Amino acid sequence: MVVHDINQAAAARHLEAGAAWVDSPKEVAEQSEIVFTSLPGPTQVEAVALGEWESWKE
């Protein structure tokens, strides 16, 4: 499992359990067949899927 969060501390329990940290949503997509998101709301989903982080689609 690979993880990314704008706040790396939020992923601490996953990292402690053996997940690998990556520096961007694009890297998550490149290393994954399935991607799960856990975002606070529609604004954040839009930012990741269509906004500043949309480079994951490249």
PyMOL Python script that loads the backbone (N, CA, C, O; Angstrom):
from pymol import cmd

cmd.read_pdbstr("""\
ATOM      1  N   MET A   1       0.848  -1.159   0.000  1.00  0.00           N
ATOM      2  CA  MET A   1       0.000   0.000   0.000  1.00  0.00           C
ATOM      3  C   MET A   1       0.895   1.224   0.000  1.00  0.00           C
ATOM      4  O   MET A   1       1.916   1.264   0.687  1.00  0.00           O
ATOM      5  N   VAL A   2       0.501   2.228  -0.782  1.00  0.00           N
ATOM      6  CA  VAL A   2       1.186   3.517  -0.780  1.00  0.00           C
ATOM      7  C   VAL A   2       0.207   4.577  -0.326  1.00  0.00           C
ATOM      8  O   VAL A   2      -0.992   4.475  -0.587  1.00  0.00           O
ATOM      9  N   VAL A   3       0.713   5.596   0.353  1.00  0.00           N
ATOM     10  CA  VAL A   3      -0.156   6.644   0.879  1.00  0.00           C
ATOM     11  C   VAL A   3       0.430   8.019   0.602  1.00  0.00           C
ATOM     12  O   VAL A   3       1.639   8.192   0.446  1.00  0.00           O
ATOM     13  N   HIS A   4      -0.477   8.992   0.547  1.00  0.00           N
ATOM     14  CA  HIS A   4      -0.095  10.399   0.447  1.00  0.00           C
ATOM     15  C   HIS A   4      -1.157  11.214   1.168  1.00  0.00           C
ATOM     16  O   HIS A   4      -2.343  10.884   1.127  1.00  0.00           O
ATOM     17  N   ASP A   5      -0.729  12.264   1.818  1.00  0.00           N
ATOM     18  CA  ASP A   5      -1.627  13.203   2.486  1.00  0.00           C
ATOM     19  C   ASP A   5      -0.915  14.541   2.525  1.00  0.00           C
ATOM     20  O   ASP A   5       0.312  14.582   2.625  1.00  0.00           O
ATOM     21  N   ILE A   6      -1.659  15.638   2.450  1.00  0.00           N
ATOM     22  CA  ILE A   6      -0.989  16.934   2.547  1.00  0.00           C
ATOM     23  C   ILE A   6      -0.354  17.117   3.916  1.00  0.00           C
ATOM     24  O   ILE A   6       0.554  17.931   4.087  1.00  0.00           O
ATOM     25  N   ASN A   7      -0.835  16.354   4.886  1.00  0.00           N
ATOM     26  CA  ASN A   7      -0.275  16.355   6.236  1.00  0.00           C
ATOM     27  C   ASN A   7       0.276  14.953   6.498  1.00  0.00           C
ATOM     28  O   ASN A   7      -0.481  14.041   6.831  1.00  0.00           O
ATOM     29  N   GLN A   8       1.580  14.781   6.351  1.00  0.00           N
ATOM     30  CA  GLN A   8       2.171  13.444   6.468  1.00  0.00           C
ATOM     31  C   GLN A   8       1.876  12.795   7.818  1.00  0.00           C
ATOM     32  O   GLN A   8       1.773  11.572   7.902  1.00  0.00           O
ATOM     33  N   ALA A   9       1.741  13.590   8.865  1.00  0.00           N
ATOM     34  CA  ALA A   9       1.443  13.035  10.188  1.00  0.00           C
ATOM     35  C   ALA A   9       0.110  12.284  10.194  1.00  0.00           C
ATOM     36  O   ALA A   9      -0.071  11.347  10.971  1.00  0.00           O
ATOM     37  N   ALA A  10      -0.813  12.690   9.338  1.00  0.00           N
ATOM     38  CA  ALA A  10      -2.112  12.026   9.271  1.00  0.00           C
ATOM     39  C   ALA A  10      -1.997  10.588   8.764  1.00  0.00           C
ATOM     40  O   ALA A  10      -2.893   9.775   8.991  1.00  0.00           O
ATOM     41  N   ALA A  11      -0.905  10.277   8.083  1.00  0.00           N
ATOM     42  CA  ALA A  11      -0.700   8.930   7.555  1.00  0.00           C
ATOM     43  C   ALA A  11       0.165   8.075   8.470  1.00  0.00           C
ATOM     44  O   ALA A  11       0.508   6.947   8.113  1.00  0.00           O
ATOM     45  N   ALA A  12       0.521   8.583   9.625  1.00  0.00           N
ATOM     46  CA  ALA A  12       1.472   7.905  10.516  1.00  0.00           C
ATOM     47  C   ALA A  12       1.068   6.470  10.833  1.00  0.00           C
ATOM     48  O   ALA A  12       1.910   5.573  10.783  1.00  0.00           O
ATOM     49  N   ARG A  13      -0.192   6.235  11.156  1.00  0.00           N
ATOM     50  CA  ARG A  13      -0.581   4.866  11.533  1.00  0.00           C
ATOM     51  C   ARG A  13      -0.447   3.908  10.360  1.00  0.00           C
ATOM     52  O   ARG A  13      -0.133   2.733  10.552  1.00  0.00           O
ATOM     53  N   HIS A  14      -0.683   4.396   9.146  1.00  0.00           N
ATOM     54  CA  HIS A  14      -0.525   3.543   7.965  1.00  0.00           C
ATOM     55  C   HIS A  14       0.951   3.264   7.696  1.00  0.00           C
ATOM     56  O   HIS A  14       1.331   2.148   7.343  1.00  0.00           O
ATOM     57  N   LEU A  15       1.770   4.291   7.868  1.00  0.00           N
ATOM     58  CA  LEU A  15       3.208   4.121   7.669  1.00  0.00           C
ATOM     59  C   LEU A  15       3.789   3.160   8.700  1.00  0.00           C
ATOM     60  O   LEU A  15       4.637   2.329   8.377  1.00  0.00           O
ATOM     61  N   GLU A  16       3.330   3.279   9.935  1.00  0.00           N
ATOM     62  CA  GLU A  16       3.789   2.376  10.995  1.00  0.00           C
ATOM     63  C   GLU A  16       3.379   0.929  10.721  1.00  0.00           C
ATOM     64  O   GLU A  16       4.045  -0.006  11.167  1.00  0.00           O
ATOM     65  N   ALA A  17       2.288   0.753   9.990  1.00  0.00           N
ATOM     66  CA  ALA A  17       1.801  -0.593   9.664  1.00  0.00           C
ATOM     67  C   ALA A  17       2.453  -1.152   8.400  1.00  0.00           C
ATOM     68  O   ALA A  17       2.164  -2.277   7.991  1.00  0.00           O
ATOM     69  N   GLY A  18       3.341  -0.355   7.778  1.00  0.00           N
ATOM     70  CA  GLY A  18       4.081  -0.862   6.632  1.00  0.00           C
ATOM     71  C   GLY A  18       3.800  -0.209   5.294  1.00  0.00           C
ATOM     72  O   GLY A  18       4.386  -0.605   4.286  1.00  0.00           O
ATOM     73  N   ALA A  19       2.924   0.776   5.255  1.00  0.00           N
ATOM     74  CA  ALA A  19       2.654   1.469   3.997  1.00  0.00           C
ATOM     75  C   ALA A  19       3.876   2.281   3.579  1.00  0.00           C
ATOM     76  O   ALA A  19       4.701   2.659   4.410  1.00  0.00           O
ATOM     77  N   ALA A  20       3.975   2.537   2.294  1.00  0.00           N
ATOM     78  CA  ALA A  20       5.057   3.362   1.759  1.00  0.00           C
ATOM     79  C   ALA A  20       4.531   4.767   1.490  1.00  0.00           C
ATOM     80  O   ALA A  20       3.420   4.933   0.986  1.00  0.00           O
ATOM     81  N   TRP A  21       5.324   5.768   1.824  1.00  0.00           N
ATOM     82  CA  TRP A  21       4.958   7.164   1.584  1.00  0.00           C
ATOM     83  C   TRP A  21       5.359   7.563   0.172  1.00  0.00           C
ATOM     84  O   TRP A  21       6.451   7.223  -0.284  1.00  0.00           O
ATOM     85  N   VAL A  22       4.482   8.283  -0.526  1.00  0.00           N
ATOM     86  CA  VAL A  22       4.825   8.910  -1.803  1.00  0.00           C
ATOM     87  C   VAL A  22       4.498  10.387  -1.710  1.00  0.00           C
ATOM     88  O   VAL A  22       3.703  10.801  -0.866  1.00  0.00           O
ATOM     89  N   ASP A  23       5.111  11.190  -2.583  1.00  0.00           N
ATOM     90  CA  ASP A  23       5.029  12.640  -2.455  1.00  0.00           C
ATOM     91  C   ASP A  23       3.875  13.311  -3.186  1.00  0.00           C
ATOM     92  O   ASP A  23       3.734  14.531  -3.102  1.00  0.00           O
ATOM     93  N   SER A  24       3.044  12.556  -3.900  1.00  0.00           N
ATOM     94  CA  SER A  24       1.948  13.199  -4.621  1.00  0.00           C
ATOM     95  C   SER A  24       0.845  12.193  -4.950  1.00  0.00           C
ATOM     96  O   SER A  24       1.082  10.986  -4.963  1.00  0.00           O
ATOM     97  N   PRO A  25      -0.364  12.700  -5.217  1.00  0.00           N
ATOM     98  CA  PRO A  25      -1.431  11.820  -5.680  1.00  0.00           C
ATOM     99  C   PRO A  25      -1.055  11.122  -6.994  1.00  0.00           C
ATOM    100  O   PRO A  25      -1.455   9.984  -7.235  1.00  0.00           O
ATOM    101  N   LYS A  26      -0.291  11.806  -7.830  1.00  0.00           N
ATOM    102  CA  LYS A  26       0.148  11.194  -9.086  1.00  0.00           C
ATOM    103  C   LYS A  26       0.963   9.935  -8.807  1.00  0.00           C
ATOM    104  O   LYS A  26       0.771   8.916  -9.471  1.00  0.00           O
ATOM    105  N   GLU A  27       1.868   9.992  -7.838  1.00  0.00           N
ATOM    106  CA  GLU A  27       2.668   8.816  -7.495  1.00  0.00           C
ATOM    107  C   GLU A  27       1.798   7.692  -6.934  1.00  0.00           C
ATOM    108  O   GLU A  27       2.064   6.516  -7.184  1.00  0.00           O
ATOM    109  N   VAL A  28       0.768   8.047  -6.182  1.00  0.00           N
ATOM    110  CA  VAL A  28      -0.164   7.022  -5.699  1.00  0.00           C
ATOM    111  C   VAL A  28      -0.787   6.312  -6.896  1.00  0.00           C
ATOM    112  O   VAL A  28      -0.812   5.082  -6.948  1.00  0.00           O
ATOM    113  N   ALA A  29      -1.287   7.081  -7.854  1.00  0.00           N
ATOM    114  CA  ALA A  29      -1.935   6.500  -9.030  1.00  0.00           C
ATOM    115  C   ALA A  29      -0.972   5.646  -9.845  1.00  0.00           C
ATOM    116  O   ALA A  29      -1.350   4.587 -10.344  1.00  0.00           O
ATOM    117  N   GLU A  30       0.264   6.100  -9.981  1.00  0.00           N
ATOM    118  CA  GLU A  30       1.254   5.356 -10.763  1.00  0.00           C
ATOM    119  C   GLU A  30       1.583   4.000 -10.143  1.00  0.00           C
ATOM    120  O   GLU A  30       1.933   3.058 -10.854  1.00  0.00           O
ATOM    121  N   GLN A  31       1.474   3.903  -8.839  1.00  0.00           N
ATOM    122  CA  GLN A  31       1.871   2.682  -8.140  1.00  0.00           C
ATOM    123  C   GLN A  31       0.691   1.821  -7.697  1.00  0.00           C
ATOM    124  O   GLN A  31       0.868   0.847  -6.967  1.00  0.00           O
ATOM    125  N   SER A  32      -0.515   2.183  -8.142  1.00  0.00           N
ATOM    126  CA  SER A  32      -1.709   1.496  -7.646  1.00  0.00           C
ATOM    127  C   SER A  32      -2.636   1.066  -8.768  1.00  0.00           C
ATOM    128  O   SER A  32      -2.719   1.718  -9.809  1.00  0.00           O
ATOM    129  N   GLU A  33      -3.328  -0.034  -8.545  1.00  0.00           N
ATOM    130  CA  GLU A  33      -4.399  -0.445  -9.446  1.00  0.00           C
ATOM    131  C   GLU A  33      -5.729   0.134  -8.989  1.00  0.00           C
ATOM    132  O   GLU A  33      -6.606   0.410  -9.808  1.00  0.00           O
ATOM    133  N   ILE A  34      -5.877   0.318  -7.690  1.00  0.00           N
ATOM    134  CA  ILE A  34      -7.093   0.869  -7.093  1.00  0.00           C
ATOM    135  C   ILE A  34      -6.676   1.989  -6.151  1.00  0.00           C
ATOM    136  O   ILE A  34      -5.717   1.845  -5.393  1.00  0.00           O
ATOM    137  N   VAL A  35      -7.401   3.112  -6.201  1.00  0.00           N
ATOM    138  CA  VAL A  35      -7.103   4.244  -5.330  1.00  0.00           C
ATOM    139  C   VAL A  35      -8.334   4.562  -4.496  1.00  0.00           C
ATOM    140  O   VAL A  35      -9.427   4.749  -5.030  1.00  0.00           O
ATOM    141  N   PHE A  36      -8.148   4.623  -3.188  1.00  0.00           N
ATOM    142  CA  PHE A  36      -9.194   5.056  -2.269  1.00  0.00           C
ATOM    143  C   PHE A  36      -8.828   6.444  -1.782  1.00  0.00           C
ATOM    144  O   PHE A  36      -7.662   6.726  -1.502  1.00  0.00           O
ATOM    145  N   THR A  37      -9.822   7.308  -1.682  1.00  0.00           N
ATOM    146  CA  THR A  37      -9.586   8.632  -1.113  1.00  0.00           C
ATOM    147  C   THR A  37     -10.405   8.781   0.156  1.00  0.00           C
ATOM    148  O   THR A  37     -11.448   8.149   0.323  1.00  0.00           O
ATOM    149  N   SER A  38      -9.922   9.608   1.025  1.00  0.00           N
ATOM    150  CA  SER A  38     -10.641   9.960   2.242  1.00  0.00           C
ATOM    151  C   SER A  38     -10.403  11.446   2.448  1.00  0.00           C
ATOM    152  O   SER A  38      -9.426  11.866   3.067  1.00  0.00           O
ATOM    153  N   LEU A  39     -11.317  12.217   1.914  1.00  0.00           N
ATOM    154  CA  LEU A  39     -11.169  13.669   1.911  1.00  0.00           C
ATOM    155  C   LEU A  39     -12.318  14.307   2.676  1.00  0.00           C
ATOM    156  O   LEU A  39     -13.401  13.729   2.767  1.00  0.00           O
ATOM    157  N   PRO A  40     -12.090  15.498   3.229  1.00  0.00           N
ATOM    158  CA  PRO A  40     -13.097  16.134   4.080  1.00  0.00           C
ATOM    159  C   PRO A  40     -14.405  16.495   3.383  1.00  0.00           C
ATOM    160  O   PRO A  40     -15.461  16.478   4.015  1.00  0.00           O
ATOM    161  N   GLY A  41     -14.356  16.823   2.086  1.00  0.00           N
ATOM    162  CA  GLY A  41     -15.583  17.236   1.434  1.00  0.00           C
ATOM    163  C   GLY A  41     -15.415  17.436  -0.058  1.00  0.00           C
ATOM    164  O   GLY A  41     -14.339  17.188  -0.604  1.00  0.00           O
ATOM    165  N   PRO A  42     -16.480  17.887  -0.730  1.00  0.00           N
ATOM    166  CA  PRO A  42     -16.476  18.040  -2.181  1.00  0.00           C
ATOM    167  C   PRO A  42     -15.396  18.989  -2.702  1.00  0.00           C
ATOM    168  O   PRO A  42     -14.834  18.756  -3.772  1.00  0.00           O
ATOM    169  N   THR A  43     -15.106  20.034  -1.970  1.00  0.00           N
ATOM    170  CA  THR A  43     -14.079  20.984  -2.405  1.00  0.00           C
ATOM    171  C   THR A  43     -12.727  20.298  -2.533  1.00  0.00           C
ATOM    172  O   THR A  43     -12.002  20.518  -3.503  1.00  0.00           O
ATOM    173  N   GLN A  44     -12.393  19.472  -1.557  1.00  0.00           N
ATOM    174  CA  GLN A  44     -11.114  18.769  -1.578  1.00  0.00           C
ATOM    175  C   GLN A  44     -11.091  17.679  -2.656  1.00  0.00           C
ATOM    176  O   GLN A  44     -10.069  17.472  -3.309  1.00  0.00           O
ATOM    177  N   VAL A  45     -12.207  16.991  -2.837  1.00  0.00           N
ATOM    178  CA  VAL A  45     -12.288  15.980  -3.894  1.00  0.00           C
ATOM    179  C   VAL A  45     -12.060  16.643  -5.248  1.00  0.00           C
ATOM    180  O   VAL A  45     -11.304  16.134  -6.075  1.00  0.00           O
ATOM    181  N   GLU A  46     -12.711  17.768  -5.469  1.00  0.00           N
ATOM    182  CA  GLU A  46     -12.545  18.488  -6.732  1.00  0.00           C
ATOM    183  C   GLU A  46     -11.100  18.945  -6.925  1.00  0.00           C
ATOM    184  O   GLU A  46     -10.566  18.851  -8.030  1.00  0.00           O
ATOM    185  N   ALA A  47     -10.469  19.436  -5.869  1.00  0.00           N
ATOM    186  CA  ALA A  47      -9.078  19.892  -5.972  1.00  0.00           C
ATOM    187  C   ALA A  47      -8.151  18.748  -6.366  1.00  0.00           C
ATOM    188  O   ALA A  47      -7.250  18.935  -7.183  1.00  0.00           O
ATOM    189  N   VAL A  48      -8.366  17.568  -5.792  1.00  0.00           N
ATOM    190  CA  VAL A  48      -7.511  16.415  -6.100  1.00  0.00           C
ATOM    191  C   VAL A  48      -7.822  15.876  -7.494  1.00  0.00           C
ATOM    192  O   VAL A  48      -6.905  15.582  -8.261  1.00  0.00           O
ATOM    193  N   ALA A  49      -9.096  15.745  -7.826  1.00  0.00           N
ATOM    194  CA  ALA A  49      -9.483  15.116  -9.086  1.00  0.00           C
ATOM    195  C   ALA A  49      -9.366  16.044 -10.291  1.00  0.00           C
ATOM    196  O   ALA A  49      -9.029  15.602 -11.389  1.00  0.00           O
ATOM    197  N   LEU A  50      -9.642  17.321 -10.085  1.00  0.00           N
ATOM    198  CA  LEU A  50      -9.716  18.233 -11.226  1.00  0.00           C
ATOM    199  C   LEU A  50      -8.843  19.475 -11.101  1.00  0.00           C
ATOM    200  O   LEU A  50      -8.615  20.172 -12.090  1.00  0.00           O
ATOM    201  N   GLY A  51      -8.362  19.755  -9.921  1.00  0.00           N
ATOM    202  CA  GLY A  51      -7.648  21.004  -9.687  1.00  0.00           C
ATOM    203  C   GLY A  51      -6.151  20.869  -9.720  1.00  0.00           C
ATOM    204  O   GLY A  51      -5.589  20.239 -10.616  1.00  0.00           O
ATOM    205  N   GLU A  52      -5.502  21.471  -8.730  1.00  0.00           N
ATOM    206  CA  GLU A  52      -4.047  21.553  -8.716  1.00  0.00           C
ATOM    207  C   GLU A  52      -3.355  20.202  -8.752  1.00  0.00           C
ATOM    208  O   GLU A  52      -2.211  20.114  -9.198  1.00  0.00           O
ATOM    209  N   TRP A  53      -4.017  19.147  -8.294  1.00  0.00           N
ATOM    210  CA  TRP A  53      -3.392  17.820  -8.277  1.00  0.00           C
ATOM    211  C   TRP A  53      -3.788  16.969  -9.474  1.00  0.00           C
ATOM    212  O   TRP A  53      -3.468  15.782  -9.514  1.00  0.00           O
ATOM    213  N   GLU A  54      -4.477  17.549 -10.449  1.00  0.00           N
ATOM    214  CA  GLU A  54      -5.000  16.730 -11.537  1.00  0.00           C
ATOM    215  C   GLU A  54      -3.907  16.067 -12.362  1.00  0.00           C
ATOM    216  O   GLU A  54      -4.206  15.259 -13.241  1.00  0.00           O
ATOM    217  N   SER A  55      -2.658  16.389 -12.097  1.00  0.00           N
ATOM    218  CA  SER A  55      -1.569  15.751 -12.837  1.00  0.00           C
ATOM    219  C   SER A  55      -1.544  14.241 -12.632  1.00  0.00           C
ATOM    220  O   SER A  55      -0.846  13.538 -13.362  1.00  0.00           O
ATOM    221  N   TRP A  56      -2.290  13.725 -11.656  1.00  0.00           N
ATOM    222  CA  TRP A  56      -2.352  12.273 -11.454  1.00  0.00           C
ATOM    223  C   TRP A  56      -2.890  11.576 -12.691  1.00  0.00           C
ATOM    224  O   TRP A  56      -2.638  10.388 -12.892  1.00  0.00           O
ATOM    225  N   LYS A  57      -3.636  12.308 -13.531  1.00  0.00           N
ATOM    226  CA  LYS A  57      -4.235  11.702 -14.718  1.00  0.00           C
ATOM    227  C   LYS A  57      -3.240  11.509 -15.853  1.00  0.00           C
ATOM    228  O   LYS A  57      -3.507  10.742 -16.778  1.00  0.00           O
ATOM    229  N   GLU A  58      -2.114  12.182 -15.802  1.00  0.00           N
ATOM    230  CA  GLU A  58      -1.144  12.121 -16.903  1.00  0.00           C
ATOM    231  C   GLU A  58      -0.576  10.739 -17.083  1.00  0.00           C
ATOM    232  O   GLU A  58       0.253  10.522 -17.967  1.00  0.00           O
TER     233      GLU A  58
END
""", "prot")
cmd.dss("prot")
cmd.show_as("cartoon", "prot")
cmd.util.cbc("prot")
cmd.orient("prot")
